[in-house]
Amino acid sequence: MNKDQKDKPELELQLNIVEKKLAELKSRWPSHSVQPKMVSDLEDLEEERDLLRRLLDPR
């Protein structure tokens, strides 16, 4: 087993956690007057999710 194969379960776990955080944040998303902190959190989580996806499937 190479290092990439060993790290894959950890990356999948991190991706799962980030996706749960995104779902939780979106469930609290107000219809109007979104606070800048929420927008920033959303952007950060989406960037982290996209990075993890690229690491798991670098095609």
PDB file as gemmi writes it, atoms N, CA and C in Angstrom:
CRYST1    1.000    1.000    1.000  90.00  90.00  90.00 P 1                      
ATOM      1  N   MET A   1       0.859  -1.188   0.000  1.00  0.00           N  
ATOM      2  CA  MET A   1       0.000   0.000   0.000  1.00  0.00           C  
ATOM      3  C   MET A   1       0.892   1.234   0.000  1.00  0.00           C  
ATOM      4  N   ASN A   2       0.681   2.118  -0.969  1.00  0.00           N  
ATOM      5  CA  ASN A   2       1.494   3.335  -0.996  1.00  0.00           C  
ATOM      6  C   ASN A   2       0.876   4.409  -0.117  1.00  0.00           C  
ATOM      7  N   LYS A   3       1.602   5.507   0.025  1.00  0.00           N  
ATOM      8  CA  LYS A   3       1.160   6.586   0.913  1.00  0.00           C  
ATOM      9  C   LYS A   3      -0.192   7.155   0.488  1.00  0.00           C  
ATOM     10  N   ASP A   4      -0.420   7.294  -0.829  1.00  0.00           N  
ATOM     11  CA  ASP A   4      -1.684   7.844  -1.314  1.00  0.00           C  
ATOM     12  C   ASP A   4      -2.865   6.965  -0.924  1.00  0.00           C  
ATOM     13  N   GLN A   5      -2.692   5.658  -1.019  1.00  0.00           N  
ATOM     14  CA  GLN A   5      -3.774   4.749  -0.657  1.00  0.00           C  
ATOM     15  C   GLN A   5      -4.056   4.809   0.838  1.00  0.00           C  
ATOM     16  N   LYS A   6      -3.016   4.981   1.634  1.00  0.00           N  
ATOM     17  CA  LYS A   6      -3.180   5.041   3.078  1.00  0.00           C  
ATOM     18  C   LYS A   6      -3.879   6.339   3.483  1.00  0.00           C  
ATOM     19  N   ASP A   7      -3.606   7.426   2.779  1.00  0.00           N  
ATOM     20  CA  ASP A   7      -4.198   8.720   3.112  1.00  0.00           C  
ATOM     21  C   ASP A   7      -5.634   8.852   2.621  1.00  0.00           C  
ATOM     22  N   LYS A   8      -6.032   8.038   1.672  1.00  0.00           N  
ATOM     23  CA  LYS A   8      -7.364   8.174   1.082  1.00  0.00           C  
ATOM     24  C   LYS A   8      -8.485   8.089   2.124  1.00  0.00           C  
ATOM     25  N   PRO A   9      -8.480   7.121   3.048  1.00  0.00           N  
ATOM     26  CA  PRO A   9      -9.564   7.098   4.046  1.00  0.00           C  
ATOM     27  C   PRO A   9      -9.606   8.366   4.905  1.00  0.00           C  
ATOM     28  N   GLU A  10      -8.460   8.916   5.223  1.00  0.00           N  
ATOM     29  CA  GLU A  10      -8.415  10.150   6.016  1.00  0.00           C  
ATOM     30  C   GLU A  10      -8.988  11.318   5.213  1.00  0.00           C  
ATOM     31  N   LEU A  11      -8.635  11.402   3.946  1.00  0.00           N  
ATOM     32  CA  LEU A  11      -9.176  12.465   3.088  1.00  0.00           C  
ATOM     33  C   LEU A  11     -10.685  12.325   2.928  1.00  0.00           C  
ATOM     34  N   GLU A  12     -11.162  11.086   2.781  1.00  0.00           N  
ATOM     35  CA  GLU A  12     -12.601  10.866   2.653  1.00  0.00           C  
ATOM     36  C   GLU A  12     -13.322  11.265   3.934  1.00  0.00           C  
ATOM     37  N   LEU A  13     -12.713  10.983   5.076  1.00  0.00           N  
ATOM     38  CA  LEU A  13     -13.301  11.373   6.357  1.00  0.00           C  
ATOM     39  C   LEU A  13     -13.367  12.899   6.465  1.00  0.00           C  
ATOM     40  N   GLN A  14     -12.276  13.565   6.098  1.00  0.00           N  
ATOM     41  CA  GLN A  14     -12.256  15.032   6.137  1.00  0.00           C  
ATOM     42  C   GLN A  14     -13.310  15.612   5.194  1.00  0.00           C  
ATOM     43  N   LEU A  15     -13.445  15.026   4.009  1.00  0.00           N  
ATOM     44  CA  LEU A  15     -14.438  15.492   3.044  1.00  0.00           C  
ATOM     45  C   LEU A  15     -15.846  15.329   3.619  1.00  0.00           C  
ATOM     46  N   ASN A  16     -16.095  14.203   4.248  1.00  0.00           N  
ATOM     47  CA  ASN A  16     -17.398  13.957   4.859  1.00  0.00           C  
ATOM     48  C   ASN A  16     -17.710  15.017   5.920  1.00  0.00           C  
ATOM     49  N   ILE A  17     -16.732  15.330   6.744  1.00  0.00           N  
ATOM     50  CA  ILE A  17     -16.912  16.339   7.799  1.00  0.00           C  
ATOM     51  C   ILE A  17     -17.208  17.706   7.188  1.00  0.00           C  
ATOM     52  N   VAL A  18     -16.450  18.080   6.172  1.00  0.00           N  
ATOM     53  CA  VAL A  18     -16.646  19.381   5.523  1.00  0.00           C  
ATOM     54  C   VAL A  18     -18.035  19.450   4.882  1.00  0.00           C  
ATOM     55  N   GLU A  19     -18.460  18.366   4.233  1.00  0.00           N  
ATOM     56  CA  GLU A  19     -19.783  18.370   3.602  1.00  0.00           C  
ATOM     57  C   GLU A  19     -20.889  18.472   4.647  1.00  0.00           C  
ATOM     58  N   LYS A  20     -20.717  17.850   5.802  1.00  0.00           N  
ATOM     59  CA  LYS A  20     -21.703  17.978   6.879  1.00  0.00           C  
ATOM     60  C   LYS A  20     -21.748  19.409   7.408  1.00  0.00           C  
ATOM     61  N   LYS A  21     -20.583  20.035   7.537  1.00  0.00           N  
ATOM     62  CA  LYS A  21     -20.540  21.432   7.981  1.00  0.00           C  
ATOM     63  C   LYS A  21     -21.230  22.340   6.973  1.00  0.00           C  
ATOM     64  N   LEU A  22     -21.009  22.082   5.685  1.00  0.00           N  
ATOM     65  CA  LEU A  22     -21.667  22.867   4.640  1.00  0.00           C  
ATOM     66  C   LEU A  22     -23.185  22.712   4.717  1.00  0.00           C  
ATOM     67  N   ALA A  23     -23.648  21.494   4.877  1.00  0.00           N  
ATOM     68  CA  ALA A  23     -25.094  21.248   4.964  1.00  0.00           C  
ATOM     69  C   ALA A  23     -25.681  21.957   6.178  1.00  0.00           C  
ATOM     70  N   GLU A  24     -24.974  21.905   7.292  1.00  0.00           N  
ATOM     71  CA  GLU A  24     -25.449  22.547   8.512  1.00  0.00           C  
ATOM     72  C   GLU A  24     -25.509  24.063   8.328  1.00  0.00           C  
ATOM     73  N   LEU A  25     -24.475  24.626   7.713  1.00  0.00           N  
ATOM     74  CA  LEU A  25     -24.452  26.071   7.472  1.00  0.00           C  
ATOM     75  C   LEU A  25     -25.593  26.483   6.544  1.00  0.00           C  
ATOM     76  N   LYS A  26     -25.788  25.725   5.481  1.00  0.00           N  
ATOM     77  CA  LYS A  26     -26.857  26.057   4.531  1.00  0.00           C  
ATOM     78  C   LYS A  26     -28.235  25.919   5.166  1.00  0.00           C  
ATOM     79  N   SER A  27     -28.373  25.027   6.141  1.00  0.00           N  
ATOM     80  CA  SER A  27     -29.673  24.872   6.804  1.00  0.00           C  
ATOM     81  C   SER A  27     -30.002  26.083   7.681  1.00  0.00           C  
ATOM     82  N   ARG A  28     -28.969  26.822   8.085  1.00  0.00           N  
ATOM     83  CA  ARG A  28     -29.164  28.027   8.906  1.00  0.00           C  
ATOM     84  C   ARG A  28     -29.193  29.303   8.068  1.00  0.00           C  
ATOM     85  N   TRP A  29     -29.011  29.153   6.756  1.00  0.00           N  
ATOM     86  CA  TRP A  29     -28.891  30.309   5.860  1.00  0.00           C  
ATOM     87  C   TRP A  29     -30.200  31.102   5.844  1.00  0.00           C  
ATOM     88  N   PRO A  30     -30.171  32.377   6.194  1.00  0.00           N  
ATOM     89  CA  PRO A  30     -31.398  33.186   6.195  1.00  0.00           C  
ATOM     90  C   PRO A  30     -31.811  33.570   4.764  1.00  0.00           C  
ATOM     91  N   SER A  31     -33.077  33.858   4.626  1.00  0.00           N  
ATOM     92  CA  SER A  31     -33.594  34.274   3.314  1.00  0.00           C  
ATOM     93  C   SER A  31     -33.076  35.657   2.924  1.00  0.00           C  
ATOM     94  N   HIS A  32     -32.849  36.490   3.935  1.00  0.00           N  
ATOM     95  CA  HIS A  32     -32.411  37.871   3.702  1.00  0.00           C  
ATOM     96  C   HIS A  32     -31.314  38.219   4.699  1.00  0.00           C  
ATOM     97  N   SER A  33     -30.570  39.232   4.386  1.00  0.00           N  
ATOM     98  CA  SER A  33     -29.563  39.795   5.294  1.00  0.00           C  
ATOM     99  C   SER A  33     -28.569  38.758   5.818  1.00  0.00           C  
ATOM    100  N   VAL A  34     -27.887  38.124   4.902  1.00  0.00           N  
ATOM    101  CA  VAL A  34     -26.864  37.139   5.286  1.00  0.00           C  
ATOM    102  C   VAL A  34     -25.669  37.878   5.871  1.00  0.00           C  
ATOM    103  N   GLN A  35     -25.215  37.411   7.008  1.00  0.00           N  
ATOM    104  CA  GLN A  35     -24.067  38.043   7.664  1.00  0.00           C  
ATOM    105  C   GLN A  35     -22.781  37.711   6.909  1.00  0.00           C  
ATOM    106  N   PRO A  36     -21.869  38.673   6.819  1.00  0.00           N  
ATOM    107  CA  PRO A  36     -20.606  38.441   6.110  1.00  0.00           C  
ATOM    108  C   PRO A  36     -19.835  37.224   6.630  1.00  0.00           C  
ATOM    109  N   LYS A  37     -19.910  36.962   7.912  1.00  0.00           N  
ATOM    110  CA  LYS A  37     -19.211  35.806   8.490  1.00  0.00           C  
ATOM    111  C   LYS A  37     -19.737  34.505   7.897  1.00  0.00           C  
ATOM    112  N   MET A  38     -21.033  34.431   7.675  1.00  0.00           N  
ATOM    113  CA  MET A  38     -21.613  33.219   7.087  1.00  0.00           C  
ATOM    114  C   MET A  38     -21.138  33.036   5.643  1.00  0.00           C  
ATOM    115  N   VAL A  39     -21.066  34.117   4.909  1.00  0.00           N  
ATOM    116  CA  VAL A  39     -20.589  34.053   3.526  1.00  0.00           C  
ATOM    117  C   VAL A  39     -19.132  33.593   3.503  1.00  0.00           C  
ATOM    118  N   SER A  40     -18.336  34.142   4.390  1.00  0.00           N  
ATOM    119  CA  SER A  40     -16.931  33.765   4.490  1.00  0.00           C  
ATOM    120  C   SER A  40     -16.782  32.291   4.859  1.00  0.00           C  
ATOM    121  N   ASP A  41     -17.568  31.843   5.830  1.00  0.00           N  
ATOM    122  CA  ASP A  41     -17.534  30.431   6.233  1.00  0.00           C  
ATOM    123  C   ASP A  41     -17.913  29.521   5.070  1.00  0.00           C  
ATOM    124  N   LEU A  42     -18.943  29.917   4.330  1.00  0.00           N  
ATOM    125  CA  LEU A  42     -19.383  29.131   3.173  1.00  0.00           C  
ATOM    126  C   LEU A  42     -18.267  29.025   2.135  1.00  0.00           C  
ATOM    127  N   GLU A  43     -17.649  30.149   1.824  1.00  0.00           N  
ATOM    128  CA  GLU A  43     -16.571  30.147   0.833  1.00  0.00           C  
ATOM    129  C   GLU A  43     -15.403  29.278   1.294  1.00  0.00           C  
ATOM    130  N   ASP A  44     -15.031  29.387   2.568  1.00  0.00           N  
ATOM    131  CA  ASP A  44     -13.927  28.590   3.104  1.00  0.00           C  
ATOM    132  C   ASP A  44     -14.229  27.094   3.031  1.00  0.00           C  
ATOM    133  N   LEU A  45     -15.436  26.721   3.420  1.00  0.00           N  
ATOM    134  CA  LEU A  45     -15.814  25.305   3.387  1.00  0.00           C  
ATOM    135  C   LEU A  45     -15.878  24.778   1.956  1.00  0.00           C  
ATOM    136  N   GLU A  46     -16.388  25.586   1.032  1.00  0.00           N  
ATOM    137  CA  GLU A  46     -16.446  25.158  -0.365  1.00  0.00           C  
ATOM    138  C   GLU A  46     -15.041  24.990  -0.947  1.00  0.00           C  
ATOM    139  N   GLU A  47     -14.134  25.881  -0.592  1.00  0.00           N  
ATOM    140  CA  GLU A  47     -12.750  25.756  -1.062  1.00  0.00           C  
ATOM    141  C   GLU A  47     -12.101  24.495  -0.502  1.00  0.00           C  
ATOM    142  N   GLU A  48     -12.313  24.236   0.780  1.00  0.00           N  
ATOM    143  CA  GLU A  48     -11.748  23.040   1.402  1.00  0.00           C  
ATOM    144  C   GLU A  48     -12.340  21.773   0.776  1.00  0.00           C  
ATOM    145  N   ARG A  49     -13.651  21.781   0.540  1.00  0.00           N  
ATOM    146  CA  ARG A  49     -14.313  20.642  -0.095  1.00  0.00           C  
ATOM    147  C   ARG A  49     -13.733  20.396  -1.490  1.00  0.00           C  
ATOM    148  N   ASP A  50     -13.572  21.457  -2.270  1.00  0.00           N  
ATOM    149  CA  ASP A  50     -13.050  21.316  -3.626  1.00  0.00           C  
ATOM    150  C   ASP A  50     -11.620  20.791  -3.617  1.00  0.00           C  
ATOM    151  N   LEU A  51     -10.808  21.258  -2.690  1.00  0.00           N  
ATOM    152  CA  LEU A  51      -9.431  20.772  -2.577  1.00  0.00           C  
ATOM    153  C   LEU A  51      -9.414  19.284  -2.233  1.00  0.00           C  
ATOM    154  N   LEU A  52     -10.212  18.884  -1.272  1.00  0.00           N  
ATOM    155  CA  LEU A  52     -10.254  17.467  -0.884  1.00  0.00           C  
ATOM    156  C   LEU A  52     -10.721  16.601  -2.044  1.00  0.00           C  
ATOM    157  N   ARG A  53     -11.702  17.080  -2.785  1.00  0.00           N  
ATOM    158  CA  ARG A  53     -12.177  16.318  -3.948  1.00  0.00           C  
ATOM    159  C   ARG A  53     -11.079  16.157  -4.979  1.00  0.00           C  
ATOM    160  N   ARG A  54     -10.309  17.225  -5.203  1.00  0.00           N  
ATOM    161  CA  ARG A  54      -9.199  17.142  -6.178  1.00  0.00           C  
ATOM    162  C   ARG A  54      -8.128  16.175  -5.687  1.00  0.00           C  
ATOM    163  N   LEU A  55      -7.863  16.166  -4.402  1.00  0.00           N  
ATOM    164  CA  LEU A  55      -6.857  15.257  -3.861  1.00  0.00           C  
ATOM    165  C   LEU A  55      -7.307  13.801  -3.973  1.00  0.00           C  
ATOM    166  N   LEU A  56      -8.595  13.579  -3.815  1.00  0.00           N  
ATOM    167  CA  LEU A  56      -9.120  12.216  -3.891  1.00  0.00           C  
ATOM    168  C   LEU A  56      -9.246  11.726  -5.334  1.00  0.00           C  
ATOM    169  N   ASP A  57      -9.506  12.634  -6.262  1.00  0.00           N  
ATOM    170  CA  ASP A  57      -9.707  12.254  -7.664  1.00  0.00           C  
ATOM    171  C   ASP A  57      -9.014  13.292  -8.551  1.00  0.00           C  
ATOM    172  N   PRO A  58      -7.696  13.183  -8.703  1.00  0.00           N  
ATOM    173  CA  PRO A  58      -6.911  14.229  -9.390  1.00  0.00           C  
ATOM    174  C   PRO A  58      -7.058  14.292 -10.900  1.00  0.00           C  
ATOM    175  N   ARG A  59      -7.998  13.595 -11.497  1.00  0.00           N  
ATOM    176  CA  ARG A  59      -8.157  13.596 -12.972  1.00  0.00           C  
ATOM    177  C   ARG A  59      -8.159  14.953 -13.534  1.00  0.00           C  
TER     178      ARG A  59                                                      
END                                                                             
